[in-house]
Amino acid sequence: MKIDSEHLEILAVIVERGGLTEGAEALGKSQPSVSRSMSLLEERIGFPLFEPGRRPLRPTELGMNLARLGSRIRAANQEASQLVRLYRQGLAGRLRVGGTPIFMDGVVSTFVAEFQSRYGDVQIDQSYGYRDTLETGLRNGGLDLAILPMHPGQVPQDMTFEPLLAGNNVIACRAGHPLSRTRGITLSDIAEYAWIAPPANSPLYRDLERAVRSIGQEDFRVNFSGGTLASIQSVLVGSDALTILPYSVVFLSRRTVPLEALPLKIDHPDRQLGVLRMADRRGPPAVGQFAEFLGTEFSRLQARMDHEQQVTRRRG
């Protein structure tokens, strides 16, 4: 025997509110339609739902048990409706996000934490990769969006790229490094220090080569390479080594890691950090919500960094 679940929900509200009229009002239905629904349910089960002649209405034992089931069905339907509403608004769902390791760990993870503190029903599955791997993940449906530095001319025709942050690298060192107290740093001042190199297949490694050439140093000594951001930071803090990092990474890392950016101009990469997506596949609504959130947070970060650099120039 199949029972209409809507009839059980109506029964639950009638029992909860204590009468047909009250139940109909709570449901936004007419009293006759609610009464017909209960008659159909009684006909279907073959037993009365309410004790005859009792006012206010008093459910039979079977009617009460069916009302309990109806309450559970009603609660489940309300939960399902809420889930669909949140999903449509981009406030629930699952996002698969890939990105370059240094930026993901040094910058984006901070914003992911803030995003999930506001939108706790959005699950984010993060993975790492560089340009070729991330583009492949987008095309085969393994990723909903990718966060990476790119030159506008590198954007594939089947994808869109939303810039978030201009390229701005700095020479980073530990707080209190001898060079941080040196005015007018020269090539000879830098020559004695070893370098920490990012992974050889990363864009940041090529930035390191270009940066040291831009300050006149053709050869440089590497004493640590290929590590994660956490290991690079640990080696920096525990030694006098130097490295190249995005200024945004140094700026945000200083809250927990004692790093400094040397006041030395180097060539900046002709790239922008941004969000890469398939042009014809927008993904779940939460993708747009997350991308919009990142745009706002990166704008605020850029303003904070610009302000600090202006203050630093005035002091210098």
Beta strands, then each sheet from edge to edge (+ up, - down):
strand 1: 93-99
strand 2: 122-128
strand 3: 145-150
strand 4: 159-166
strand 5: 169-174
strand 6: 195-197
strand 7: 222-225
strand 8: 242-246
strand 9: 259-261
strand 10: 272-278
sheet 1: 2+ 1+ 3+ 10- 4+
sheet 2: 7+ 6+ 8+ 5- 9+
end
